[in-house]
Amino acid sequence: MALLDADGWLSELELVYMPLVVTANSLPEVDVLLVSGAVRTDEDRYLLRRAVRRAAQVIAVGTCAMSGGVMHLGDRDDVRQLFHDGPDRCHLPALLPKSHPVDSFVPVDRYLPGCPPTPELFLTALGAGPPGERAATVCAECGRDKRKDVRPTSLVRAPGGAIDPTLCLINQGYLCLGTSTRGGCRALCTKPGQPCVGCRGPSNAFIEKDSQTWMHAIARVLHAMTDVPEGEVQAALRSASLSLFLFQFADYDGRSRPSRPKGKVI
């Protein structure tokens, strides 16, 4: 939907296949195939492999396509059994044992992280975006002031009350991941006062390193800017509210699953 909201590509590119909007049984040859969503059923896997054969480039769009998404969090035996035992489950594609990112089955040319990616990022992926480099991190785009004399002693559990529109959210006691999260989103969450949850994934400084490096970098920032106890910081980093993105992008360990090269990530 973010792509449809962007009109900068209409005069240069043609949208020829989008099953969500238009019913289509076949995919013509295309220059770029944007793939959103995780590979969850055998039908998903079949359609994906069939489609990439007709595409010059493949771009995995959004968190679900890159790392399995929300459905990946339900990869538990008891949840799968509930699905299989449903009395109204009939004539549905068979579930794969687990949800997978797209690149588990097919090569991906570029990655477009975000939930969802902004219209500008879609245009950049399609070669129709504005010229110039994007900010390295969300923090750089946010522009809030960081102060050494303001050191909260505990974390705010949920946004509420008055938020200073100019002061860094970490200085105000919020767990914000913008200091090491990939830029390019225009800081749409942090500027109005919503802490960054990391939906764009780690910045180039961390994306090719092991999965714990990003976590350690976030913790170091919290320790440098606050007096919040270590245990509280670690508990917050492993909370359910951050698990969707912080752990989705930590799906590689450098051995069984390689990191995604930063040159491929938009």
N, C-alpha and C positions, 0 to 999 in steps of 0.2 A: 504494500500500500504506500510505503514511503516513496517508492519509485514512481508510482502514478501521481503522487503529489508534486513531484519535480517535473517542471516543464522544459528544462533546458536541453533535453535530449530529443524532443519531439521532431525537431527540424533536421536532425542529423542521423537518427537511428530509428529502426522500425521494430516494434514489438510484435513478434509473430507467434509466440506460444506462451500461454499463461493459463494453465488448467483451472486455477482458482477463480478466474474471471470468465474465460471462454472455454467451452467444451471442445476438446481436440483429442483425436486418437493417434495422431502421428506428429512427429517433430520434424520440420524441414531442416536442411543444413543451415547452421547459424554461425556467426562469428564469435559470439559470447553466450554461454549458457550460465544463467544465475540459478543456483540450487539453494533453496531454503528448506529448513526442516531436517530432522534426523532420519536415518535409515532404520525404520522400526519393523517393517514386515518384509516378507519375501517379495511381495509386489513392489515395494519401494526399491528394493535392491535391483530387481529386474528392470524397472522403468529407468532407474538412474544409469545402469550400465548401457541400456539401449540408447539413451539420450546422449551420453558423452561421445558416442561414436560419430555423431553428426555435428559436433561442436569443435570449433578451432580452439577455444579456450573455455575452461570451467572455473567459475568463481563460487566458492562456498560462502553463502550470505547469512550472516547472523550467528548467534551463539549456538542454536540448535544444530545447524549444519556443520559447525566446526567441532562441537564437542558432545553432541547428543541431546542437549537441552533438558527441559523439565522432565521429559519421559525417561531420560537416563537416570534420574533420581529414583525412579520406581523399579530399578532392576533388582528386585528382590524376589525370592522364590514364592513367598506368601502372596505378594501382589499379583504375580503372574498366574498363580493358581486360582485366585479370585476371578481373574479375567477369563480363564479357560472354563471355569465352573459356571459362568453366568448362564441362566436358563434361556436367555434370548440371543445367545451368541450362535449365529449360524451363517454360513456362506461368507465368512470374513477371512482375509488373508491370514496365514499362520504367523504368529509372533516369532521373531528371531529370539534366541536365548537372551540377548541384551540389545539395548539401543546403541547405535554406533554413529560416530561422525562420518561424513561423506568420504573422507580420504582413507577410511578403512577398506574401501572397496574399489575406488577409482582414483586415478591421479587428479590432483587439483592444481590449476595454474596459479590462482591467486586466492587470497582469503580476505573477506570483508567482514570483520567482527562488528558487533553491536547488537542491541536488542531494543528496537531495530536500528540498523544503520540509518543515518540521516540522509535526506535527499541529496545533499552535496557529495556524500561518500559514494552513493550509487552512481552519480554522474562521473566521479573520478574513476570508479571501477570500469565504467563504459568508455572512458577516454574522452568524455565531454565535460569534465569538471573545470572549475576555474584554475588558472595557472598559479604557481606558488606552492611552497611547502607548508604542510600542516604543523601545528605545534606538536612537540614531542610527547607532552603529557596533558591530561585534563587540567592539572594544576596551572600549567603555563597559560592555558586559555581562560581560566577562571579569573585570575587577576586580583583575588582578595589579598588583603594585607596580612602578613605573618608578623607576629610580635613576640619578642623574647620574654617580655615581662608579663605575659598572660599565659599561665600554665594551669590548666584544669587538673583536678585531682581525681576525677572520676568521669566515666563516659556517660553521655546522654543516651538513654535507652531508645527513645523514639523522638523524632522531631516534633517540637511543640513549643508554644510560647513565642516570645519575641526573638528573632534572629538578627544579629547585626549584619546589615547588608554589605559591609566593607571588610569585616574581619574574617580571617580564615576559619573555616568550620572546625578544624582541629583545635584551634585556640578556644573555640566555644564548647569543646568537649564532645564533638561528634567524630565518630570513626569514619573518616573520608579517605578513600583509596586513590584520590586524584593525583597524588604526588608521583605515582609510578604506573598509573593506568594510561594506556595509549590515547593520545590526543586525536583531534579531528572531529569531535562531536559538538564543538563550540561551547562546551561546558554547560549544556542545556539544563542539567540537574543542579549543579553546584551554584550557579549564579543566582537563582531564586531561593537557595537555601536548603536544597536536598543533597545530603552527602553522596558522593560518588560510590557506587557499589562495584565498579570494575567491569561493566558489561563490554567494554572495548578490549578487555584483556590486558596483559602486561605490555609496557612500552618496549621499544627496540632494545633498551638497555637490559631487559630481563627475558625477552621472549625466547631466546635461544639457550637460556641457561636452565638448570634443573628446576623442577617445579617448586622446591622449597625456597629458592632464592627470592622470588617475588614476595612470599610471605615474610621472610626475614627483613626485606627492604621496608615493607609497610610497618613492621614492628619497630624498626630502628627510627623511623620518622616519628612515631607516637612517643617513643622514649625521649627523643630529642626535643619535642615540642610540648610535652605534658609531664605531669607527675603521677600519671595513672599507674597503679601497680601492675607488674608484669603478668600476674595471673589473670587480671581483669582484661588486659589487652589480648592475651592468647585465647581466652574464652570467647571474646567478641569476634576475633578473627575466625573462629570455628563455629560460629553461630549459624542457625538455620537461615537467617536473613541474608547472609553472605554466601551461603553454600552454592547457590545457583550459578554464580559467575566465578567466584574466587577458586572453587574447586573444579568447575568445569574446565577452566583453562589450565589446571594442573593435572591434566590427564596423561602426561608423558613423564617418564622417569629417566630418559636418556639411554635406556637399554632396550626394553621391549618395545618402546614407542619413541621415535625420535622427535625432537622439537621441530616446530614449524619455522622454516627460514624466514627471517625478518624481511628479506627482499620480496617475499610473496605476499606479505600482509599489508593491506591498505590502511 
